[in-house]
């Protein structure tokens, strides 16, 4: 199989009423855990890289490990830039071989966001790379993304249509109540499905049928992983994510890509904490990283089966 764009993945996902998981990667163990899960269930897969991950591992190392994962698993994978902050970062990863980029201009005033996104789209499309953009601001903290609740805004449906028409982006991340990080809700979780439906219908009315919508900040903050972390010395108290049934509903609508980062981090941390607590005399990294890798694979398989619905999507 091959390194591909997400275009055909999203077309099939929209028709099949499921979503593709976009999992943030930082190292070999995460890449192996995610891709082995996808291969086991014959699921399409997006691996995405934040600016912080680029700084930590470097685009060449990450691209090389993803190539190795494709060779090992035999599945198609899209390699995506998550929350690209500027044109220079977009250019860097495209030159490194990424097949998809997200330019995040949501912190700019609307017209500046449009102008900068148009620049990115032109460059990327000329290279055969697809582009995701964001409209609206998600609350929460994750890597370099930090938006407090007071400045978080839901996506305006009419503005979403105007943005897609003017920029030519291939997919759009919208704000309907998800949040970055492990502490997404103080009260009861709630997603604005009416807003999602309105955006989809307005796009279709303007000639953008089956347009792929993206949800950022969509980790469930897996309770078992949180408990394992806390049972073995962690202090992750009050963490609350998006309920699985809400994500599954979104995937059955127009959401074709669901981002998950926090869940991967929690699984890795839980595996390492448990190993260290149970084997205090151990110091071989292959032991604790190997256990973390298994936990990541189990978590992702569960997401694919019970949240995303993307089993056998590579058929």
DAWO-V551700 format. One record per helix or strand of 3 or more residues. SS is the DSSP state (2 for helix, 1 for strand). FROM is the first residue (numbers start at 1). LEN is the number of residues. Records with the same first field share a line. If there is no record, write none. Layout:
SS->FROM-LEN, FROM-LEN
This chain:
2->7-10, 28-13, 51-7, 59-15, 87-10, 110-17, 149-3, 157-11, 193-13, 223-9, 244-8, 262-17, 285-24
1->20-5, 45-5, 77-8, 100-4, 130-6, 139-4, 145-3, 171-4, 213-3, 255-6
